[in-house]
Amino acid sequence: MHSVAVRKPSSEQMDLFSVRANEPENSAPAPRIENMIGRSQRMIEIFDLIDKVADCDSTILINGETGTGKGLVARAIHNKSRRRSKPFISINCGAIPENLLESELFGHLKGAFTGATASKPGKFELADGGTVFLDEIGDMSPDLQVKVLKVLEEGEFEPVGGSKTIKVDVRVIAATHRDLSEEVQKGHFREDLFYRLYVIPMVLPSLRERCQDIPLLAAYFLQESNRKNRRDVKGLSEDALSALMGHTWPGNVRELKNLVERLVVLKGGGHITRRDLPPELRSASRSAEAPVMVRITEEGICLTSAVTEFERSLILQSLEKTQWVKNKAAKLLHLNRTTLVEKIKRHQLRPLGA
C-alpha cells in the first residue's frame, strides 16, 4: 500500500517534505482499487460504485476528462466481476480510422476489402464471455453506432463481408470525454444508443477537483518510478509539493504520473525541489495549504462532499500551523478541543510518524 502523511518539517529536514511510500502501521491506509489510489470523497464514492456495479452485466458509461483514469476504472470493474477469468479487450474508437474500426470491432472475412488476405475475428468475438471497453465512443461514426446498438440489444453481429450472424456474450463498458447528451442534441450521437449506454453512468473527477490526492499519487508514482528506472529519489520538498498542488493539471493524473517519472529520472537521488520543476510549475502561485475551490460542472456537484473536503483542508492547515498541538489548532478554528479530535478521527488525519 502506498500513501503519504504530512507533518511540520524538523530543523534537520530544513524545508523538505518527505513523500514516503508506506505509512506507519497504525495509520489508516488510503483507499485503493487496482492502481487507483485516493482519499478524497469523490474517489471514495467512485471506489464504492465500482464495488456495487462490478458483478452485474449492466452497461456502464464512464465520463471524464482525458487522463482521469477511465481505462483503469473499466479494468477494475472487469477484474472484480464474474467475467474476470475471461478476456478484457479495449479499443480506442477515436484512434482508429473509420474504415478500419468496423473490421476491428466485428472482424472480416478474407477478400472483404483490399488487403484482407485472411479472415480475422473482431474484438467482440475475441471478448466472448468477457468485457469490451469502448474508449472514446463519442468519436464513433453514426453508421458504426447502429451496429454497436445491435450488439447491445441482441448480442449478435455480422463480420465485414459476411452474412453469417455471430452471437456473443459480452459486457460493454464505454467511455468518453465528451458530453454525450449534448452530442445527441447536436445530432452527432444516436439518442437510442446514448440511452442504451446510459444504464450506469460514472463521472470521474479531474485532478484539480481532488487536489488532496496529489501527495498520495505523487508518492505512489515516485516509488514506482524509482523501481522502474533504478533511481533512489527520497521525496519532494515542501515548496515542490506546493507547486504541484497549485498546478491546474489539464492532463490530469496521466500528466502527474509522467511528470513525476521525468523528475525522478533526471534527479536520480535526494529530494526533488521547486528548482527541479518545469518553468510552468515553478511559477505556480497557489499555496498547497489553500482550500481547493471546486468548479460546478455541467454534471453538478455533491455539496456534502465539497463541504467535507473544505473542512478537512482547514483542519489540516490549523494542525500544520500549530505543529499538531490540538489545543492551539482548536483555538484557530474556534472549536472545542473534543470537537476537533472527533473531526480529526473522522477525516483520518495523522502526523508523519504517529
PAMARDREN-756088 format. One record per residue (C-alpha): x negated, y, z negated. Coordinates in Angstrom, 3 decimals. Example, Ala and Ser with C-alpha at 12.3 -4.5 7.8 and 13.67 -1.06 7.14 Angstrom:
# residues 2
px,py,pz
-12.300,-4.500,-7.800
-13.670,-1.060,-7.140
END
This chain:
# residues 354
px,py,pz
0.000,0.000,0.000
-1.384,3.379,0.980
-0.465,6.582,-0.739
-1.806,9.736,-2.307
-1.411,11.610,-5.553
-2.344,15.174,-6.465
-3.978,16.821,-9.439
-5.785,20.031,-10.163
-9.368,19.531,-8.930
-12.060,19.292,-11.569
-15.049,21.615,-11.599
-17.207,18.762,-10.299
-14.946,18.375,-7.320
-15.035,22.121,-6.598
-12.008,22.596,-4.314
-11.990,19.091,-2.914
-8.676,17.361,-2.585
-9.347,13.638,-2.519
-6.994,11.693,-0.272
-7.039,8.198,-1.686
-5.851,5.026,-0.085
-4.476,3.434,-3.234
-2.530,4.910,-6.096
-3.133,3.892,-9.710
-1.482,0.650,-10.686
1.090,2.386,-12.887
2.010,4.898,-10.162
5.149,4.299,-8.153
4.100,3.441,-4.572
5.536,5.385,-1.678
8.406,3.600,0.087
7.259,1.884,3.251
8.602,-0.297,6.060
6.184,-1.767,8.585
3.727,1.026,9.457
6.125,3.786,8.402
5.471,5.498,5.116
7.200,8.361,3.353
8.614,9.637,0.085
10.811,12.414,1.463
14.542,11.989,1.074
15.028,11.919,4.845
12.671,8.964,5.244
14.142,7.088,2.285
17.524,7.420,3.999
16.021,6.050,7.233
14.496,3.090,5.368
17.862,2.348,3.734
19.616,2.499,7.097
17.092,0.107,8.662
17.810,-2.391,5.884
21.564,-2.064,6.408
21.638,-2.469,10.192
18.756,-4.866,10.837
20.639,-8.141,10.502
23.588,-7.287,12.732
23.857,-7.190,16.529
25.329,-3.713,16.924
23.715,-1.391,19.449
21.583,1.360,17.923
20.795,4.778,19.381
17.713,6.462,17.892
17.333,10.177,18.460
14.240,12.153,17.580
11.525,14.404,18.914
8.538,12.927,20.713
6.100,11.400,18.235
8.546,10.846,15.366
8.219,7.046,15.480
11.266,5.856,17.414
9.386,2.791,18.643
8.230,1.925,15.118
11.814,2.096,13.848
13.049,-0.134,16.672
10.370,-2.747,15.976
11.047,-2.615,12.236
14.738,-3.294,12.866
13.859,-6.271,15.081
11.340,-7.683,12.592
13.905,-7.597,9.782
16.678,-9.125,11.904
17.722,-12.724,12.539
16.144,-12.292,16.006
12.663,-11.773,14.577
11.346,-15.081,15.979
12.433,-14.101,19.495
10.840,-11.510,21.797
10.865,-7.780,21.190
10.436,-6.165,24.599
10.038,-2.436,25.045
10.302,-0.417,28.230
9.926,3.331,28.697
12.663,4.366,31.094
11.041,7.723,31.745
7.599,6.387,32.612
8.565,4.076,35.499
9.707,5.323,38.932
13.424,4.837,39.522
12.912,2.467,42.450
10.835,0.141,40.239
12.760,0.455,36.973
15.683,-1.691,38.163
13.294,-4.521,39.018
11.533,-4.131,35.653
14.825,-4.382,33.791
16.645,-7.061,35.788
13.914,-8.823,37.767
13.855,-9.521,41.512
13.770,-12.351,43.997
10.992,-12.989,46.479
11.425,-10.755,49.521
13.906,-8.432,47.771
11.823,-5.424,48.820
8.466,-4.624,50.407
5.735,-6.050,48.220
7.977,-8.566,46.427
5.814,-11.565,47.303
7.202,-13.685,44.476
10.244,-13.781,42.233
9.852,-12.074,38.866
12.069,-12.135,35.763
13.081,-8.804,34.238
12.879,-7.510,30.688
16.435,-8.530,29.803
15.833,-12.118,30.869
12.477,-12.298,29.095
14.055,-10.959,25.904
16.855,-13.534,25.780
17.662,-14.184,22.126
15.683,-11.144,21.033
15.719,-7.361,21.343
15.317,-4.954,24.248
14.136,-1.469,23.328
15.078,1.098,25.988
12.906,4.095,25.172
13.849,7.479,26.676
17.105,6.108,28.048
18.198,9.690,28.680
15.842,9.726,31.681
17.601,6.793,33.370
19.412,7.401,36.672
23.252,7.175,36.817
23.099,4.094,39.075
20.982,2.164,36.565
23.176,3.366,33.719
26.077,1.439,35.290
24.068,-1.787,35.323
22.886,-1.347,31.730
26.502,-0.775,30.696
27.429,-4.107,32.297
24.758,-5.916,30.286
26.025,-4.313,27.078
29.665,-5.136,27.781
29.385,-8.546,29.469
25.890,-9.813,28.622
25.103,-10.519,32.274
23.414,-9.026,35.359
22.116,-9.876,38.839
18.421,-9.562,39.754
17.419,-7.276,42.611
18.002,-9.115,45.903
20.017,-11.863,44.249
23.702,-12.717,43.818
23.433,-15.280,41.027
24.581,-13.929,37.672
22.194,-14.364,34.756
23.653,-14.396,31.271
21.577,-13.257,28.301
21.963,-12.771,24.560
20.043,-9.622,23.659
20.373,-6.808,21.189
19.818,-3.368,22.683
18.152,-0.535,20.799
17.934,2.701,22.763
16.037,5.895,22.012
15.821,9.393,23.405
14.506,12.841,22.571
17.435,14.370,24.462
20.845,15.367,23.111
22.888,12.753,24.995
26.220,14.335,24.102
25.012,17.490,25.818
23.739,15.433,28.762
27.228,13.900,29.061
28.781,17.381,29.190
26.332,18.360,31.943
27.212,15.226,33.914
23.688,13.790,33.636
24.625,10.801,31.473
27.621,8.484,31.695
30.164,9.043,28.958
31.140,5.360,28.778
27.508,4.289,28.319
26.960,7.002,25.704
29.815,5.713,23.550
28.691,2.117,24.097
25.244,3.030,22.785
26.519,5.304,20.026
27.608,2.489,17.708
24.970,3.113,15.045
23.208,6.467,15.513
19.915,7.197,13.783
18.322,10.655,13.767
14.623,10.718,12.874
13.309,13.859,11.161
10.466,15.846,12.662
7.265,16.028,10.635
7.929,19.683,9.765
11.221,18.520,8.176
9.389,16.018,5.967
6.357,18.123,5.120
5.880,16.487,1.708
4.945,13.249,3.508
1.914,14.823,5.208
-0.529,13.921,2.360
0.776,10.330,2.332
0.460,9.993,6.089
-2.959,11.646,6.144
-4.203,9.208,3.503
-2.892,6.224,5.438
-4.318,7.390,8.781
-7.632,8.302,7.151
-8.167,4.835,5.748
-7.029,3.164,8.965
-9.391,5.321,10.999
-12.274,4.629,8.594
-11.702,0.907,9.055
-11.221,1.075,12.825
-14.194,3.344,13.532
-16.548,2.144,10.770
-16.656,5.538,9.020
-16.664,6.497,5.345
-14.750,9.761,5.020
-13.653,10.262,1.406
-10.759,12.628,1.887
-9.523,16.114,2.704
-10.420,19.316,0.901
-7.566,21.265,-0.632
-7.885,24.035,1.947
-7.858,21.487,4.794
-4.705,19.900,3.426
-3.176,23.367,3.074
-3.815,23.964,6.775
-2.219,20.627,7.687
0.831,21.483,5.599
1.089,24.856,7.370
0.990,23.452,10.906
4.258,23.093,12.833
3.305,19.698,14.355
5.006,19.844,17.770
3.653,16.332,18.404
4.925,15.124,15.022
3.421,12.042,13.339
1.611,10.976,16.508
-0.180,14.331,16.598
-1.195,13.993,12.932
-2.460,10.444,13.488
-4.596,11.450,16.464
-5.956,14.496,14.657
-6.989,12.517,11.573
-8.735,9.925,13.716
-10.630,12.644,15.588
-11.681,14.297,12.313
-12.799,11.001,10.786
-14.856,10.032,13.828
-16.575,13.414,14.085
-17.130,13.886,10.331
-18.365,10.367,9.621
-18.539,10.760,5.837
-17.933,13.100,2.933
-14.864,15.298,2.819
-13.060,16.990,5.694
-12.853,20.740,5.048
-10.964,23.540,6.751
-14.075,24.308,8.807
-13.799,20.872,10.427
-10.286,21.544,11.729
-9.450,22.783,15.233
-9.085,26.587,15.522
-5.300,26.490,15.742
-5.106,24.714,12.377
-7.781,26.779,10.654
-5.641,29.842,11.217
-2.523,28.291,9.680
-1.301,30.743,7.057
1.496,28.912,5.308
0.431,27.569,1.916
0.755,23.869,1.176
2.406,24.856,-2.068
5.149,26.891,-0.423
8.546,25.212,-0.289
9.370,23.999,3.197
12.079,25.976,4.942
14.230,23.460,6.808
15.936,24.445,10.036
19.511,23.346,10.648
19.547,21.335,13.880
22.460,20.524,16.168
22.998,17.301,14.207
23.336,19.275,10.974
21.521,18.697,7.699
22.170,16.927,4.424
22.361,19.794,1.920
21.840,17.457,-1.028
18.615,16.083,0.466
17.311,19.564,1.284
18.022,20.840,-2.237
16.344,17.757,-3.739
13.160,18.298,-1.736
13.147,22.022,-2.562
13.431,21.200,-6.280
10.626,18.648,-6.045
8.366,21.189,-4.343
8.952,23.823,-7.041
8.352,21.347,-9.867
5.115,20.160,-8.267
3.948,23.763,-7.881
4.594,24.518,-11.557
2.720,21.393,-12.670
-0.260,22.189,-10.458
-0.422,25.779,-11.716
-0.412,24.617,-15.345
-2.709,21.608,-14.826
0.209,19.316,-15.693
0.900,20.875,-19.097
4.635,20.247,-19.209
5.475,22.902,-21.815
3.880,25.599,-19.681
5.419,24.222,-16.482
8.868,24.194,-18.092
8.462,27.871,-19.062
7.560,28.789,-15.482
10.754,27.126,-14.301
12.884,28.438,-17.192
13.760,24.850,-18.160
13.769,22.853,-21.367
10.799,20.506,-21.570
13.076,17.450,-21.818
14.909,18.511,-18.658
11.610,18.913,-16.811
10.396,15.484,-17.979
13.606,13.886,-16.659
13.158,15.589,-13.298
9.502,14.514,-13.109
10.604,10.903,-13.630
13.390,11.237,-11.072
11.003,12.595,-8.413
8.262,10.099,-9.387
5.634,12.827,-9.794
2.298,11.798,-11.308
-1.111,13.433,-11.561
-4.014,11.664,-9.903
-5.500,9.058,-12.217
-2.455,8.947,-14.508
END
